[in-house]
Amino acid sequence: MAATAESVVTGYHFGDFEIDLTRGCLLRAGQELSLRYQSFQVLCYFAEHPETLLTKDELVSAIWTETAVTDNALVQCIADIRRDLGDDPHNPRYIKTVAKVGYRLIAPVTIVRAATHWTETAGAASTQETEQPRIPGPGVRPRGNSRLQANAESNAETTPLISHRAGTAADGLLRGRKRTLPAWLTSAAMVAIPLLFLFGDEPLNQDPPRAQPSASGPPTLVVFPLANATGNPDMNWLREGLSDLIVTDLENRGKWNVLSRTKMHSLMGDTSPAASLPLGAALAIAGSVHATDFVEGTISSSGPQVIFSVDIRDGRDGRLVASDNASLTDPREIVSEAAWLSTGIARRLGFSGDEPPQLANVMTGNVDAYRYYSLGMEKAEQWQDPQAIDLFKKAIHIDPRFAMAYARIGYVYTVRDFQPGTGRPYLEEALRLSSSLPTLNRLYIDAWFAISRSDYDAASGVLQQITLQYPEETEATCELARLLRSQERVKEAASMVQSAIAQHPDDQELYNSLGLMLMSLDRYPEAISAYRQYVALTPEDPNAHDSLGMAYQQAGQYQAALGEYNQALALDPEFEPAIVHLGDTFYQMCRYQDALHEYRRYIDVTASSNAKALGYGDIATTYLAVNKFPEAEAAAAAEIRYNRYAVWNAVEIALARHRNLRAAALEPTLFEHLPDPERGAPRDLRTEFYYRATIELQNGDAQGALGDFKSALEHLPPSSSIDSHEDCLANAYLALGMNAEAVVEYERILKLNPNYPLAWFHLAQAYQKLHRQQEAAAAFQHFLQANPTADQDSPPVLKAREGLGFETASR
């Protein structure tokens, strides 16, 4: 039966401002303000509860439903909101702080509503005209802006998206359902989830002509994430979750190159989950990947119903091809109905034929399992790997046959973390369950499994196959580039990524990958430029700022590096890479106390045992630099507790304290289980040669040490570490009294990085030993001037001052 129109909340007015839920933005005088997603959600929550005291705990629970965060995250959001509102916390007009309790929106709020039509299909289907579901035809668009309606009215090809499914199958989906809704859907806006489409009178066997696969390969189809216009952040998972289900089913039909969720994420950047992508932006993205067509939609609510609206548009000009609205009252039908949705899209685009495997068998038939999977994908895209793994594990606990959930756990452990052994069993299980997965998914799992087995040649071959078979799949290009770099084929990798950028100039991850390749080639200005483009494409992504910070750091521009790392942490106060990189930068600036603080913070934040071991290892290195051996030994012992193979710092401390038997006892473990400093790539040879050479030097084998230090410099440094060991040969020359050779080597390093850590200090020491006191004094002075914030009681600073004092006295 047809239901009547019902008003839908589309926004809020307060003071000079408007919250537009449809567009997902804050407006002032019609101008959109740049408010971060989480800050926007906090402001929406205030608008939903005006004049109500909201405690900090309530706000955190409402906004960060799946993540444990500190108060800093909320405080940052409040600061963002006040900044955009121009609100003074000491004399507030909008957000009032209630000391030690929470906050209150004190401005009057007006609710904005719009009439929304929806259709209900409860009960058996009838052949009578009055009992048929109401089908929006050309020009009958209950929702959407007037521009789209006008487009639909003028387009003779516009028809309902999915034709009527004959028989009782559709009727049975909703008839007699009395199930209790899951707890996560109990609020008014969450009672129902949209997926069941209304069906017209057109029979299934009539396939309207649309683009067919050309001789050059299948056409490209883009499925955009749905805009969440319900105002409820708990619905955000459906935004990409539902489109991901549709993509998987369409890809499995083998008729299109359907862009993956990860690829779409890289193209769209920081689009708000609530935002409806403007038609021009959607058309530009579709054009950038040469899409024949694209699909976009919106989730909205009307009382206890949630309404789903979808459009298919021509990828060349954005012309509306088909559209429809629908609602669903039983959330447990999400997966089965997503399959019917993709079937309708396929038919509307002119493709039919054999049905693919049931989507429930390809992904999962359990909506709770899929919800956890979708939320896990969001966390992984935000580099919140521990939270992602926890959510993926919840998904497979509910559905033990969920192949892609196993695959994603294995991917995070193997490619994103340093635990390929931990990831391997999950990837094995994913392969065992992968027979119904689309070809692209299976290829990725093959590549990740090869990486977990350290078969990097096989992994490179599979990734190369993906890049050839799926040219739009730039995730494979980035992973392949990383593997080529680990095999020291950096120029080849850089050229490949640059070619991909020429085809996909708005793909943020390609710039991230290119920056790494250029840093590896010591082309720092170009690397900085690439990372700046990465930031420009996704300014709200902490990883973008962290990557740019790394480029500044390796170029010796430490203040700029600190600025980017702090910007990353302003966006996410617990973003682990930025914390440890901040510590590394402080260490290289001789700010040892600040470095220790960041490494301890990193240990507190991370949930990974291997990451905690890395943090303790950096603490040990820092204490060793200031000659605090007991503290260094304690940190090295903690490092081994978290990773029994991480023994290098214990070896180095034993050698420094002339405990050669202790060092010798640890050497077999060191070289049999060298830690992988690169995620998802072979161990770097520079570190291995550095370890061997350092032991040889301490044991009196000068020639062996020099040979291995030279070998170390023939290999790439790790992309990120507390020490790149670029000065290892120069330091060995200095220790062996080969001072002229040391000077030449330090000068080489300073041409690459004029602020390389301690290079000026050690150069001054070499000049001293050559009795070139004037040059020594100049180098000491340069070191002190370049590091004005260094710990004033640290050994390098004290010795530099002593060197300058000696030079002054000798005059």
DACORDA-V73304 format. One record per pair of residues at least 12 apart in sequence whose C-alpha atoms are under 8 Angstrom apart, sorted by sequence separation. I is the first residue (numbers start at 1). J is the second residue. D is the distance in whole Angstrom. If there is no record, write none. Layout:
BEGIN
i = <I/I>
j = <J/J>
d = <D/D>
END
This chain:
BEGIN
i = <10/16/17/94/95/121/226/227/247/297/298/311/376/393/410/411/447/464/481/515/549/566/583/603/620/651/693/730/764/16/82/93/94/120/139/140/226/247/297/310/311/375/376/392/393/410/446/447/463/464/480/481/497/514/515/531/535/548/549/565/582/583/602/603/619/620/636/637/650/651/692/693/713/729/730/746/763/764/784/26/45/60/93/119/138/139/225/226/247/296/297/309/310/376/392/409/410/431/463/515/549/565/583/620/636/674/693/746/764/25/56/59/119/138/139/225/295/296/309/310/376/410/430/431/447/481/515/549/583/600/620/651/693/730/764/224/226/244/295/296/309/375/376/392/393/410/411/446/447/463/464/481/497/498/514/515/531/532/548/549/565/582/583/599/600/619/620/651/692/693/729/730/746/747/763/764/784/42/138/225/226/244/268/295/308/309/392/409/410/463/497/531/565/599/633/671/746/783/56/138/225/267/294/295/307/308/373/409/427/444/512/546/580/617/690/727/761/224/293/294/307/308/339/372/373/389/407/443/444/477/478/511/512/545/546/579/580/599/600/616/617/647/689/690/709/710/727/760/761/781/138/223/293/294/307/339/372/389/406/407/443/460/477/494/511/528/531/545/562/579/599/616/633/689/709/743/760/780/42/137/138/240/293/294/306/307/338/406/427/428/632/742/780/41/137/138/276/292/293/305/306/372/373/407/427/511/512/545/546/579/580/616/617/647/648/689/690/727/760/761/137/223/292/293/305/336/372/389/406/407/443/460/477/494/511/528/545/562/579/596/616/647/689/706/726/743/760/780/781/118/136/223/291/292/305/335/336/371/406/460/493/494/527/528/544/561/615/629/645/646/688/742/743/780/19/38/117/135/290/291/335/369/370/405/424/508/509/542/543/613/614/645/686/687/758/116/117/322/369/403/404/440/474/491/508/542/576/596/613/686/706/740/777/116/368/369/385/403/456/490/524/541/542/558/595/612/613/685/686/705/739/776/777/287/402/403/424/524/613/621/645/646/686/734/739/286/287/335/336/369/423/424/508/542/576/613/620/624/645/646/686/335/368/369/403/490/491/508/524/541/542/576/592/612/613/645/685/686/687/739/740/777/335/385/402/403/420/421/478/482/490/506/524/540/546/550/558/574/684/685/686/731/739/755/283/335/366/373/380/401/420/421/478/481/485/512/519/546/553/610/617/684/727/734/283/312/334/366/415/420/542/609/610/613/684/774/164/165/239/283/332/333/414/475/609/684/702/773/12/42/162/163/164/221/223/283/332/364/474/478/512/519/543/580/587/690/697/761/42/162/163/164/219/220/221/222/223/331/415/474/515/162/163/164/218/219/220/221/222/236/364/411/414/39/43/161/162/163/164/165/218/219/220/221/236/364/407/410/414/687/690/758/38/39/160/163/164/165/218/220/279/363/761/160/163/164/224/363/655/678/39/40/163/189/362/363/677/678/39/190/213/125/189/213/231/648/655/36/124/190/677/35/53/56/190/228/229/35/55/56/125/227/228/229/54/55/56/124/226/227/228/54/55/123/124/227/228/35/53/54/122/227/34/53/54/121/184/226/227/33/53/123/124/52/53/122/123/51/52/121/122/50/51/50/51/49/50/51/50/51/46/47/50/46/50/239/47/135/134/135/222/133/135/133/17/220/222/229/230/220/221/224/226/227/228/229/230/220/221/222/223/224/225/226/227/228/229/230/219/220/221/222/223/224/225/226/227/228/229/362/219/220/221/222/223/224/226/221/362/363/361/362/230/121/119/357/211/245/249/15/246/250/14/15/245/246/249/250/14/15/245/14/246/13/14/242/246/250/255/12/13/12/13/12/13/11/12/10/11/9/10/11/253/9/10/253/9/10/252/618/8/9/194/252/7/8/7/8/249/7/8/6/7/5/6/249/5/6/248/5/189/192/193/194/4/5/189/191/192/193/194/195/3/4/189/190/191/192/193/194/245/3/188/189/191/2/3/188/189/190/265/2/3/189/1/2/245/1/2/262/1/1/1/198/197/198/197/198/197/241/1/196/197/241/1/2/195/196/1/2/194/195/196/194/195/238/241/193/194/237/240/588/192/193/194/587/192/193/238/192/193/194/237/584/585/191/192/193/195/196/210/211/212/237/584/192/195/208/210/211/212/581/194/207/208/209/210/581/193/196/207/208/209/210/237/195/208/195/204/207/197/207/196/207/195/181/181/179/177/174/174/382/173/383/161/158/159/160/161/158/159/160/161/157/158/159/160/155/157/158/143/155/151/152/589/626/65/151/588/626/63/550/588/148/162/163/162/141/142/161/162/289/161/162/252/116/162/252/44/161/251/252/136/118/135/136/248/384/419/41/418/486/487/486/520/483/486/520/555/556/590/483/486/555/556/557/589/591/592/593/482/520/554/555/556/591/592/555/556/589/590/591/589/590/592/516/590/22/24/22/23/119/120/22/118/119/120/21/118/119/120/21/118/263/21/263/263/263/257/259/260/262/259/289/288/289/288/288/288/10/9/386/386/456/456/454/488/452/454/488/451/451/522/37/37/267/269/267/266/267/266/266/24/24/24/25/23/24/22/23/24/21/22/23/21/22/23/418/418/418/420/418/417/418/416/417/415/416/414/415/414/415/269/270/269/270/270/270/8/8/7/8/6/6/67/76/73/73/72/36>
j = <22/28/29/106/107/133/238/239/259/309/310/323/388/405/422/423/459/476/493/527/561/578/595/615/632/663/705/742/776/29/95/106/107/133/152/153/239/260/310/323/324/388/389/405/406/423/459/460/476/477/493/494/510/527/528/544/548/561/562/578/595/596/615/616/632/633/649/650/663/664/705/706/726/742/743/759/776/777/797/40/59/74/107/133/152/153/239/240/261/310/311/323/324/390/406/423/424/445/477/529/563/579/597/634/650/688/707/760/778/40/71/74/134/153/154/240/310/311/324/325/391/425/445/446/462/496/530/564/598/615/635/666/708/745/779/240/242/260/311/312/325/391/392/408/409/426/427/462/463/479/480/497/513/514/530/531/547/548/564/565/581/598/599/615/616/635/636/667/708/709/745/746/762/763/779/780/800/59/155/242/243/261/285/312/325/326/409/426/427/480/514/548/582/616/650/688/763/800/74/156/243/285/312/313/325/326/391/427/445/462/530/564/598/635/708/745/779/243/312/313/326/327/358/391/392/408/426/462/463/496/497/530/531/564/565/598/599/618/619/635/636/666/708/709/728/729/746/779/780/800/158/243/313/314/327/359/392/409/426/427/463/480/497/514/531/548/551/565/582/599/619/636/653/709/729/763/780/800/63/158/159/261/314/315/327/328/359/427/448/449/653/763/801/63/159/160/298/314/315/327/328/394/395/429/449/533/534/567/568/601/602/638/639/669/670/711/712/749/782/783/160/246/315/316/328/359/395/412/429/430/466/483/500/517/534/551/568/585/602/619/639/670/712/729/749/766/783/803/804/142/160/247/315/316/329/359/360/395/430/484/517/518/551/552/568/585/639/653/669/670/712/766/767/804/44/63/142/160/315/316/360/394/395/430/449/533/534/567/568/638/639/670/711/712/783/142/143/348/395/429/430/466/500/517/534/568/602/622/639/712/732/766/803/143/395/396/412/430/483/517/551/568/569/585/622/639/640/712/713/732/766/803/804/315/430/431/452/552/641/649/673/674/714/762/767/315/316/364/365/398/452/453/537/571/605/642/649/653/674/675/715/365/398/399/433/520/521/538/554/571/572/606/622/642/643/675/715/716/717/769/770/807/366/416/433/434/451/452/509/513/521/537/555/571/577/581/589/605/715/716/717/762/770/786/315/367/398/405/412/433/452/453/510/513/517/544/551/578/585/642/649/716/759/766/316/345/367/399/448/453/575/642/643/646/717/807/198/199/273/317/366/367/448/509/643/718/736/807/47/77/197/198/199/256/258/318/367/399/509/513/547/554/578/615/622/725/732/796/78/198/199/200/255/256/257/258/259/367/451/510/551/199/200/201/255/256/257/258/259/273/401/448/451/77/81/199/200/201/202/203/256/257/258/259/274/402/445/448/452/725/728/796/77/78/199/202/203/204/257/259/318/402/800/200/203/204/264/403/695/718/80/81/204/230/403/404/718/719/81/232/255/168/232/256/274/691/698/80/168/234/721/80/98/101/235/273/274/81/101/102/171/273/274/275/101/102/103/171/273/274/275/102/103/171/172/275/276/84/102/103/171/276/84/103/104/171/234/276/277/84/104/174/175/104/105/174/175/104/105/174/175/104/105/105/106/105/106/107/107/108/104/105/108/105/109/299/109/198/198/199/286/198/200/199/85/289/291/298/299/290/291/294/296/297/298/299/300/291/292/293/294/295/296/297/298/299/300/301/291/292/293/294/295/296/297/298/299/300/301/434/292/293/294/295/296/297/299/295/436/437/436/437/306/198/198/436/292/335/339/107/338/342/107/108/338/339/342/343/108/109/339/109/341/109/110/338/342/346/351/109/110/110/111/111/112/111/112/111/112/111/112/113/355/112/113/356/113/114/356/722/113/114/299/357/113/114/114/115/356/115/116/115/116/115/116/359/116/117/359/117/301/304/305/306/117/118/302/304/305/306/307/308/117/118/303/304/305/306/307/308/359/118/303/304/306/118/119/304/305/306/381/119/120/306/119/120/363/120/121/381/121/122/123/324/324/325/325/326/326/370/131/326/327/371/132/133/326/327/133/134/326/327/328/327/328/371/374/327/328/371/374/722/327/328/329/722/328/329/374/329/330/331/374/721/722/329/330/331/333/334/348/349/350/375/722/331/334/347/349/350/351/720/334/347/348/349/350/721/334/337/348/349/350/351/378/337/350/338/347/350/341/351/341/352/341/330/331/330/330/329/330/541/333/543/322/320/321/322/323/321/322/323/324/321/322/323/324/320/322/323/309/321/319/320/757/794/234/320/757/795/233/720/758/320/341/344/344/324/325/344/345/472/345/347/437/302/348/438/231/348/438/439/324/307/324/325/438/575/610/233/610/681/682/682/716/680/683/717/752/753/787/681/684/753/754/755/787/789/790/791/681/719/753/754/755/790/791/755/756/789/790/791/790/791/794/719/794/227/229/228/229/325/326/229/325/326/327/229/326/327/328/230/327/472/231/473/474/475/470/472/473/475/473/503/503/504/504/505/506/229/230/607/608/681/682/681/715/680/682/716/680/681/752/272/273/506/508/507/507/508/508/509/272/273/274/275/274/275/274/275/276/274/275/276/275/276/277/676/677/678/680/679/679/680/679/680/679/680/679/680/680/681/537/538/538/539/540/541/301/302/302/303/302/303/387/570/572/573/573/540>
d = <6/6/7/5/8/6/8/6/7/5/7/4/4/7/8/7/4/8/5/4/4/8/4/6/4/5/4/5/4/7/7/7/5/7/5/8/5/7/4/6/7/7/7/5/8/4/7/7/6/8/8/7/6/7/7/7/8/7/7/5/7/7/6/8/7/7/6/7/8/8/7/7/7/8/8/6/7/7/7/8/8/7/7/7/6/4/5/7/8/6/6/7/6/8/7/7/6/7/7/8/8/7/8/8/5/8/8/8/8/7/8/8/7/6/8/5/7/5/6/7/5/8/7/8/6/7/5/5/5/7/5/7/5/5/5/8/8/8/6/7/4/7/6/7/8/5/8/7/6/7/7/7/7/7/7/6/7/7/7/6/7/7/6/5/8/6/6/7/7/6/8/6/8/8/7/6/7/7/7/8/7/6/8/5/6/7/6/7/5/6/6/5/6/7/7/8/6/8/8/7/6/7/6/6/7/5/6/8/7/8/7/6/6/7/7/8/7/7/7/5/6/6/7/5/5/8/6/7/7/8/7/5/6/5/5/6/6/7/8/5/6/7/5/6/6/6/7/5/6/8/5/6/6/6/5/6/6/6/5/5/8/6/7/6/6/6/8/6/7/7/6/7/7/6/5/6/7/5/7/7/6/7/5/6/6/8/8/6/7/7/8/8/8/7/6/8/7/6/4/7/7/6/6/8/6/7/6/7/6/7/6/6/6/7/6/7/6/7/7/6/6/8/5/8/7/7/5/7/7/5/7/7/8/5/5/6/5/7/6/6/5/6/5/7/7/6/5/7/7/8/6/7/5/7/7/7/7/8/5/8/7/7/6/7/8/8/8/7/6/7/8/7/7/7/7/7/5/7/8/8/6/7/7/8/6/8/7/7/7/7/7/7/7/7/7/6/7/8/4/7/7/7/8/8/5/4/6/7/4/4/7/7/7/6/7/7/7/5/7/6/7/7/7/7/8/7/7/7/6/8/5/8/6/6/8/8/5/8/8/7/6/8/8/8/7/6/7/7/7/6/7/7/6/6/7/5/7/7/7/7/5/6/8/6/5/7/8/7/8/7/7/7/6/7/6/7/6/6/7/7/8/6/7/8/8/6/7/6/7/8/7/7/6/7/7/7/8/6/8/8/6/8/7/7/6/7/8/6/8/7/5/8/6/7/7/7/7/6/7/6/6/7/8/6/8/8/6/7/7/7/7/5/6/7/7/7/7/6/7/7/7/8/7/8/7/7/8/7/7/7/7/8/4/6/8/6/6/7/8/6/7/8/8/8/7/8/8/7/8/7/5/4/8/6/6/6/7/7/8/7/8/5/5/5/6/5/5/5/6/6/8/6/7/5/7/8/7/6/6/8/5/6/6/7/8/6/6/8/6/8/7/8/7/7/8/5/7/7/6/7/7/6/7/7/6/8/7/7/8/7/7/8/6/7/8/7/6/7/6/8/7/8/7/8/7/8/7/8/8/8/8/7/8/7/7/6/6/7/5/5/6/6/4/7/8/4/7/6/8/5/7/6/6/7/8/5/8/7/7/5/8/5/8/6/6/8/8/8/8/7/5/7/7/6/8/6/6/6/7/8/6/7/5/5/5/8/7/8/7/8/7/7/7/6/7/8/7/7/8/7/7/7/6/8/8/8/6/7/7/7/5/7/6/6/6/6/5/5/6/7/6/6/7/5/5/5/5/5/7/6/5/5/5/5/7/5/6/7/8/8/6/7/6/6/6/8/7/8/5/8/7/5/8/8/8/6/7/7/6/7/6/6/6/7/7/7/7/8/6/8/8/5/7/6/6/7/6/7/7/6/5/6/6/5/7/6/5/8/5/7/6/7/7/6/5/6/4/6/6/7/5/7/7/8/6/5/5/6/8/4/6/6/6/6/6/6/6/7/8/5/6/7/8/6/7/7/8/6/5/5/5/7/8/7/7/8/7/5/8/5/8/7/7/7/8/8/6/6/8/8/8/6/6/7/8/6/8/6/8/8/6/7/8/8/8/7/7/6/5/8/6/6/7/7/7/7/7/6/7/7/7/6/5/5/6/8/5/7/5/7/7/8/8/6/8/7/6/7/8/5/7/8/6/7/8/8/6/5/8/8/8/7/7/6/5/6/6/7/5/7/8/8/8/6/6/7/5/8/7/6/7/7/5/8/8/6/5/6/8/5/7/7/8/7/8/8/7/8/7/7/7/8/8/8/5/7/7/6/5/5/5/6/6/6/5/7/6/7/8/7/8/8/7/6/7/6/8/7/5/6/7/8/8/8/7/7/5/8/8/6/7/7/7/8/7/7/7/5/7/7/6/7/6/7/8/8/7/8/8/7/7/6/8/6/7/8/8/8/8/6/7/6/7/6/7/8/6/7/8/7/7/7/7/8/5/5/7/8/6/8/5/5/6/6/8/7/7/8/7/8/8/8/8/5/7/6/7/5/7/7/8/7/7/8/6/6/7/7/7/7/7/7/7/8/8/7/6/8/8/7/8/7/7/7/8/8/7/8/7/7/6/7/7/6/8/6/7/5/6/7/6/6/7/8/5/7/7/4/7/5/7/7/7/5/8/7/8/6/8/7/7/5/6/7/6/7/5/7/7/4/6/8/7/6/5/8/6/7/7/5/7/8/6/8/7/7/7/7/7/7>
END
